[in-house]
Amino acid sequence: MSSAAVKGKAEIRELSPVEFELPKTSKAGMRVPARLFADRELLGLIAADRSLEQLQNVATLPGIVEAALAMPDIHQGYGFPVGGVAALDAKVGVISPGGVGYDINCGVRLLALPLGAEELSAERRRALVEELARRVPVGPGRGGELKLAGKQLDRVLEKGPRALLAHHGIGSEEEIAHTESEGALAGADPAAVSQRAKERGGPQLGTLGSGNHFLELQRVERLFDQQAARCFGLAVDQLTVLIHSGSRGLGHQVCSDYVRLMDGALARYGISLPDRELACAPLDSPEARRYIGAMAAAANFAWANRAAIAHRVREAVAAVLGESVARRVRQVYDVAHNIAKLERHRGRLVWVHRKGATRAFGPSAPELPATYRAVGQPVFVPGSMGTASYVLVGLDSAMERSFGSACHGAGRRLSRTGARKQTTGQRLRRELEREGIVVRSASSRGLAEEAPFAYKDVDRVVEVVEQAGLAKRVARLRPLGVIKG
């Protein structure tokens, strides 16, 4: 074990070439160490913002188990760092809305098309991207065709995509089976979701949003694990569509409501925090119970949102490539990366907060669909518009090392403001088009904020995850077309 000082930060112990630790003596109030999966180069980038300090703050939460963990894509967030994982004891711990984030159940859904990239001419590829952009609303505040309210919306909050299947004919039982938690967290309570949250989210079902949300047409560039790839139905040169979106204004309002509520209750429960953005409440408190019900409802809304977007994708495929192709579009999986879930780890029930981290269960997990139990759970790691994304598969060793978690993306290395200082949306669009990537974006400003150079090297991030035994590579996907808000 060696130690390294990083840009004036506290001494960081090197546990292995891909694991580092800040001991619980490194900051007053820490109950457990803060542990980071990274290599030395990534560590230098990570230390440039406040994410390590935020990770130390997470380690002060009452009831936290073993260590506050960070993935190699970690960067500064609200309270918790993005890329953080924390398990809180279900009997004596707390729940923190900041440990889930404002976009509750932001996540990724991968669809596999029954075509190879060579079967899609440049003209048809452009037509498909344009049709996708026409059918899937993008941008902040944009609404979709499904404008739900009252009992219709409450059914979605309670049952997720199953409500869309039963009442709107959207989706299928097969897709639901290939969704984390089958798209519905138990205990969802529509009554715990404020009217303001429902008003914001009701019109937005089936919409992409803005920021780093996107829809990408991709091709499978390379396979790393033939068995897992066959199990997931992926082949070299196959076309895929990756959907990245969440709970839109509804989830944002839920987080705002409960951060405010829990911040006002901290003194009553005798909780002292180094950062009020970590506002939390004991798991047996009424505030926690109401937040868990509202958070689950928002998560179910997000799974329904991605199901509705997938439905629009199939419509676009049918319009451009034909109904027979659209009928054979298959969902590989849908997985959340902003969520808190009650899970059993090492014989103990814990609330695992994953903020910018993906569940990565190995083949022994009974929660997986039967089709994937031979290999493990699919994990999707978006990179950036101009680089690549990855399909990984979870490993049983992740259960011991990271509470069954892996990274969720490349991770920002530049702020949105920093990215805009270095490029414009028009310039970036031209550069991507020269590389053969069709780009459709509602905002040139938003496009510039998501420039590829604003993110860490996704290849390096997934190599660290693999070396750490959290998940292993299955396929590398290259973008052919990008739609952003």
C-alpha positions in Angstrom: 0.0 0.0 0.0 1.4 3.4 -0.9 0.2 7.0 -0.5 0.0 9.8 -2.9 -0.7 13.5 -2.4 -2.8 14.9 -5.2 -2.9 18.6 -5.9 -2.9 19.6 -2.2 -5.7 17.1 -1.3 -5.4 14.9 1.8 -3.2 11.9 1.6 -4.8 9.2 -0.6 -3.8 5.6 0.0 -3.3 3.5 -3.0 -4.9 0.1 -2.3 -4.2 -1.2 -5.8 -3.5 0.3 -9.2 -7.2 0.9 -9.6 -8.4 1.6 -6.1 -7.6 4.4 -3.7 -8.8 5.4 -0.2 -9.2 8.4 2.0 -9.1 7.0 5.5 -11.9 8.0 7.9 -9.3 10.0 9.9 -8.8 12.3 6.9 -11.8 14.5 7.8 -13.6 15.1 11.0 -16.9 13.3 11.3 -16.2 10.5 8.8 -17.7 7.2 10.0 -16.1 5.1 7.2 -13.4 5.5 4.7 -14.0 7.1 1.3 -12.9 4.7 -1.5 -12.4 5.5 -5.2 -12.0 3.2 -8.2 -9.6 5.0 -10.6 -6.1 4.9 -12.0 -3.5 7.5 -11.3 -4.3 9.5 -14.4 -8.0 9.6 -13.7 -7.3 10.4 -10.1 -5.5 13.6 -11.2 -8.6 14.7 -13.2 -11.0 13.8 -10.3 -9.0 15.8 -7.8 -9.4 19.0 -9.8 -12.9 19.6 -8.4 -14.7 19.1 -5.1 -15.8 15.5 -5.7 -13.4 13.9 -3.3 -14.4 16.4 -0.6 -18.0 15.5 -1.3 -17.2 11.8 -1.0 -15.7 12.4 2.4 -18.9 14.3 3.4 -21.0 11.3 2.3 -18.9 9.2 4.7 -20.3 11.2 7.6 -23.9 10.1 7.1 -25.5 8.2 10.0 -25.7 4.5 9.3 -23.3 4.4 6.4 -21.8 0.9 5.8 -18.3 -0.1 5.0 -17.2 2.9 2.8 -18.4 5.8 0.7 -17.6 4.6 -2.8 -16.9 6.5 -6.1 -16.7 5.2 -9.6 -14.0 6.4 -12.1 -16.4 8.8 -13.8 -16.9 10.7 -10.5 -17.4 14.5 -10.7 -18.7 17.2 -8.5 -22.5 17.2 -7.9 -25.2 18.4 -5.5 -24.2 17.2 -2.1 -23.2 13.7 -3.2 -20.7 13.5 -6.1 -22.0 12.2 -9.4 -20.5 8.7 -9.6 -21.1 8.0 -5.9 -22.4 4.9 -4.1 -23.4 4.7 -0.4 -25.1 1.9 1.4 -27.1 3.0 4.5 -28.2 0.5 7.2 -31.9 -0.1 6.9 -32.4 -0.1 10.7 -30.2 2.8 11.8 -29.4 4.7 8.7 -30.8 7.7 6.8 -32.0 8.4 3.3 -30.8 11.4 1.4 -32.5 12.9 -1.7 -29.1 14.3 -2.8 -27.8 10.7 -2.9 -30.3 10.0 -5.7 -30.2 13.4 -7.4 -32.6 15.8 -9.1 -33.2 13.6 -12.1 -34.6 10.5 -10.2 -34.0 7.4 -12.3 -32.1 9.0 -15.0 -31.1 5.9 -16.9 -30.4 4.2 -20.2 -32.4 1.8 -22.4 -30.7 0.0 -25.3 -32.7 -1.2 -28.3 -31.2 -3.6 -30.9 -32.3 -3.3 -34.5 -32.4 -6.4 -36.8 -30.1 -4.7 -39.3 -26.4 -4.2 -39.8 -24.9 -0.7 -40.5 -23.9 -1.8 -44.0 -27.6 -2.3 -44.8 -28.3 1.4 -44.1 -27.2 3.8 -46.8 -26.1 7.3 -45.8 -29.3 8.7 -47.1 -31.5 6.3 -45.1 -29.4 6.8 -42.0 -29.9 10.6 -42.2 -33.6 10.0 -42.8 -33.9 7.8 -39.8 -32.2 10.3 -37.5 -34.4 13.1 -38.8 -37.5 10.9 -38.2 -36.4 10.1 -34.7 -35.8 13.8 -34.0 -39.3 14.6 -35.4 -41.1 12.0 -33.2 -39.2 12.4 -29.9 -39.6 15.8 -28.3 -36.4 17.3 -27.0 -35.4 20.4 -25.0 -36.3 21.8 -21.5 -39.9 21.9 -20.7 -41.1 20.2 -23.9 -44.2 18.1 -23.7 -45.2 15.1 -25.7 -48.3 13.5 -27.1 -49.1 11.7 -23.8 -50.4 14.4 -21.5 -51.5 12.5 -18.4 -53.1 13.8 -15.3 -55.2 12.7 -12.4 -55.8 8.9 -12.1 -54.0 8.2 -15.4 -50.8 9.8 -14.1 -51.2 8.2 -10.7 -51.4 4.7 -12.4 -48.0 5.4 -14.1 -46.5 6.6 -10.9 -47.6 3.4 -9.2 -47.0 0.8 -11.9 -44.6 2.4 -14.3 -44.5 1.0 -17.9 -47.2 -1.6 -17.1 -49.7 1.2 -16.9 -48.7 2.3 -20.4 -49.1 -1.2 -21.7 -52.5 -1.8 -20.0 -54.1 1.6 -20.9 -52.2 2.9 -24.0 -50.9 -0.2 -25.7 -47.3 1.0 -25.4 -44.6 -1.6 -24.8 -44.8 -5.3 -24.1 -44.3 -7.8 -21.3 -41.0 -8.8 -22.8 -39.7 -5.3 -22.6 -40.9 -5.0 -19.0 -39.1 -8.2 -18.1 -35.9 -6.7 -19.6 -36.2 -3.6 -17.4 -34.5 -3.2 -14.0 -37.1 -4.1 -11.3 -39.5 -4.7 -14.1 -39.9 -0.9 -14.3 -41.8 -0.6 -11.0 -40.4 0.0 -7.5 -42.6 -1.4 -4.7 -44.0 1.2 -2.3 -44.6 3.9 -4.8 -47.0 6.5 -3.4 -48.5 8.9 -5.8 -50.0 10.8 -2.9 -46.4 11.7 -1.7 -45.8 13.5 -5.0 -46.7 17.1 -4.8 -49.3 18.6 -7.2 -46.6 20.9 -8.6 -44.5 17.9 -9.5 -47.4 16.2 -11.2 -48.2 19.4 -13.1 -44.5 19.6 -14.3 -44.2 16.0 -15.3 -47.7 15.0 -16.5 -47.2 16.5 -20.0 -43.6 15.3 -20.4 -44.0 11.5 -20.7 -42.2 10.3 -23.8 -39.8 13.3 -24.0 -36.0 13.4 -23.9 -35.3 16.7 -22.1 -32.0 18.6 -22.3 -28.6 18.6 -20.7 -26.7 15.4 -21.2 -29.8 13.5 -22.3 -29.7 12.1 -25.8 -30.9 9.5 -28.2 -28.2 7.9 -30.4 -28.2 5.7 -33.4 -25.1 3.4 -33.1 -23.3 0.5 -34.6 -21.6 -2.4 -32.7 -18.0 -1.7 -33.5 -16.3 -4.5 -31.5 -17.2 -7.4 -29.2 -15.1 -8.4 -26.2 -17.2 -11.2 -24.7 -18.8 -13.4 -27.4 -21.0 -15.4 -24.9 -22.5 -12.3 -23.3 -23.0 -10.6 -26.6 -24.9 -13.6 -28.0 -27.0 -13.7 -24.8 -27.8 -9.9 -25.2 -28.5 -10.5 -29.0 -25.6 -8.2 -30.2 -23.4 -8.8 -33.2 -20.6 -6.9 -34.9 -21.9 -4.1 -37.1 -25.4 -4.4 -35.7 -27.5 -1.2 -35.4 -28.6 -0.1 -31.9 -30.5 2.9 -30.4 -29.5 4.1 -27.0 -32.0 6.2 -25.0 -30.8 8.4 -22.1 -33.5 10.2 -20.1 -35.1 10.3 -16.7 -38.1 11.6 -14.8 -38.0 15.1 -16.2 -39.7 18.0 -14.3 -41.6 15.5 -12.0 -38.4 14.0 -10.5 -36.7 17.4 -10.2 -39.6 18.7 -8.2 -39.8 15.7 -6.0 -36.1 16.1 -5.1 -36.6 19.9 -4.5 -39.6 19.3 -2.3 -37.9 16.7 -0.1 -34.5 18.4 0.2 -36.4 21.4 1.6 -38.5 19.2 3.9 -35.5 17.2 5.3 -33.3 20.3 5.6 -35.9 21.8 7.9 -36.0 18.6 10.0 -32.3 18.0 10.6 -32.2 19.8 14.0 -35.3 17.8 15.1 -33.4 14.5 14.5 -30.1 15.8 15.9 -28.3 15.4 12.6 -25.3 17.6 11.9 -23.9 17.6 8.4 -20.8 19.2 6.8 -22.9 20.2 3.8 -26.6 21.0 4.0 -27.0 19.6 0.4 -26.7 16.2 2.1 -30.1 16.8 3.8 -31.5 13.5 5.0 -33.8 11.9 7.5 -33.8 8.7 9.6 -35.3 5.8 7.6 -38.0 5.2 10.3 -39.1 8.9 10.1 -42.3 10.1 8.4 -40.1 12.4 6.1 -38.1 9.4 4.9 -41.2 7.2 4.4 -42.8 9.9 2.3 -39.7 10.6 0.3 -39.2 6.8 -0.5 -42.8 6.7 -1.7 -42.3 9.8 -3.9 -38.9 8.7 -5.1 -40.3 5.3 -6.2 -43.2 7.0 -8.0 -40.7 9.2 -9.9 -38.6 6.3 -10.7 -41.6 4.4 -12.1 -42.4 7.5 -14.2 -38.9 7.6 -15.6 -39.1 3.9 -16.7 -42.5 4.7 -18.3 -40.9 7.7 -20.0 -38.2 5.6 -21.6 -40.8 3.1 -22.6 -42.8 5.8 -24.4 -39.6 7.1 -26.1 -38.8 3.5 -27.2 -42.3 3.3 -28.7 -41.6 6.5 -30.7 -38.3 5.0 -31.9 -40.2 2.0 -33.3 -42.6 4.3 -35.0 -39.7 6.1 -36.6 -38.1 2.8 -37.7 -41.4 1.7 -39.2 -41.8 5.0 -41.1 -38.2 4.8 -42.6 -37.3 1.1 -42.7 -40.7 -0.6 -42.7 -43.1 -2.3 -40.3 -41.4 -5.7 -40.6 -38.1 -4.1 -39.3 -39.9 -2.2 -36.5 -41.6 -5.4 -35.3 -38.2 -7.0 -34.7 -36.6 -4.1 -32.8 -35.7 -5.7 -29.4 -35.0 -4.2 -26.0 -31.7 -5.4 -24.6 -32.3 -3.9 -21.2 -33.2 -0.7 -19.3 -31.2 0.3 -16.2 -31.3 3.2 -13.8 -28.3 5.2 -12.6 -29.9 7.7 -10.2 -31.8 5.8 -7.6 -32.0 4.4 -4.0 -33.0 0.8 -3.5 -33.5 -1.6 -0.6 -31.1 -4.5 -1.2 -29.4 -7.2 0.8 -25.6 -7.2 0.9 -23.4 -9.3 3.1 -26.4 -10.5 5.0 -27.6 -7.0 5.8 -30.5 -4.9 4.5 -29.2 -1.6 3.2 -30.6 1.4 1.2 -28.1 1.6 -1.6 -27.9 5.2 -3.0 -26.5 5.2 -6.6 -26.1 8.6 -8.0 -24.5 8.5 -11.4 -23.8 4.8 -10.8 -25.4 1.7 -12.4 -26.5 -1.5 -10.8 -24.2 -4.2 -12.0 -25.4 -7.5 -10.6 -23.6 -10.7 -11.6 -25.2 -14.0 -12.8 -26.0 -15.3 -9.3 -28.5 -12.5 -8.7 -32.1 -13.8 -8.7 -33.4 -10.3 -9.7 -32.2 -10.8 -13.3 -34.4 -11.9 -16.1 -34.1 -15.6 -16.8 -32.5 -14.9 -20.2 -29.5 -13.2 -18.6 -28.8 -15.4 -15.5 -26.1 -17.3 -17.4 -24.0 -14.2 -17.9 -25.1 -11.3 -15.7 -26.9 -8.0 -15.9 -26.3 -5.7 -18.9 -24.7 -2.4 -17.9 -24.7 0.6 -20.3 -21.9 3.2 -20.2 -22.5 6.2 -22.6 -19.4 8.0 -23.6 -19.7 11.1 -25.6 -21.2 12.1 -29.0 -17.9 11.7 -30.8 -16.3 8.7 -29.1 -18.1 5.5 -28.1 -20.4 3.9 -25.6 -20.0 0.5 -24.0 -22.2 -2.5 -23.1 -20.7 -4.2 -20.0 -22.0 -7.1 -17.9 -22.1 -7.2 -14.1 -19.9 -9.5 -12.1 -20.6 -11.4 -8.8 -17.4 -9.8 -7.4 -19.1 -6.4 -7.6 -21.5 -7.5 -4.8 -18.5 -7.6 -2.5 -16.6 -4.7 -3.9 -19.2 -2.0 -4.7 -22.6 -3.2 -3.5 -23.2 -4.5 -7.0 -22.5 -1.1 -8.7 -20.4 0.1 -11.7 -19.9 3.4 -13.5 -22.6 5.2 -15.5 -20.7 7.1 -18.2 -17.4 8.8 -19.0 -17.9 11.5 -16.4 -17.4 15.2 -16.9 -13.9 16.8 -16.8 -15.1 20.3 -17.8 -18.1 22.2 -16.6 -20.7 23.2 -19.1 -19.4 26.8 -19.0 -15.9 25.5 -19.5 -17.0 23.6 -22.6 -18.7 26.6 -24.1 -15.5 28.6 -23.8 -13.7 26.2 -26.0 -16.2 25.6 -28.8 -19.6 26.5 -30.3 -22.5 24.3 -31.2 -22.1 25.2 -34.9 -18.4 24.3 -34.9 -19.0 21.0 -33.0 -21.8 20.1 -35.3 -19.5 20.5 -38.4 -16.8 18.5 -36.8 -19.2 15.6 -36.0 -20.8 15.7 -39.4 -17.3 15.4 -40.9 -16.8 12.2 -38.9 -20.0 10.9 -40.4 -22.2 11.5 -37.3 -25.6 13.0 -38.1 -26.5 15.6 -35.4 -29.9 17.1 -34.5 -30.0 19.4 -31.5 -32.6 21.9 -30.3 -29.9 24.1 -28.9 -26.5 25.1 -30.2 -25.6 26.2 -26.7 -26.6 22.8 -25.3 -24.7 21.0 -28.0 -21.5 22.9 -27.1 -21.9 22.0 -23.4 -21.8 18.3 -24.3 -18.7 18.5 -26.5 -16.7 15.2 -26.4 -13.6 16.9 -24.9 -15.7 17.9 -21.8 -15.7 14.2 -20.8 -13.2 11.8 -19.5 -11.9 9.0 -21.7 -14.6 6.4 -21.7 -12.2 3.7 -22.8 -10.1 4.3 -19.7 -13.0 4.5 -17.4 -14.4 1.1 -18.4 -10.9 -0.5 -18.3 -10.7 0.6 -14.6 -14.1 -0.8 -13.9 -13.1 -4.1 -15.5 -9.7 -4.3 -13.7 -11.5 -3.5 -10.4 -13.8 -6.6 -10.9 -17.1 -4.6 -11.0 -18.1 -5.4 -14.6 -16.5 -6.6 -17.8 -16.7 -5.3 -21.4 -19.1 -6.9 -23.8 -19.4 -4.5 -26.8 -18.1 -1.1 -27.9 -20.7 1.0 -29.8 -19.9 3.9 -32.2 -22.3 6.8 -32.8 -23.8 7.2 -36.3 -26.5 9.8 -35.3 -27.1 11.9 -32.3 -30.3 13.7 -31.1 -29.9 16.1 -28.2 -32.0 18.7 -26.4 
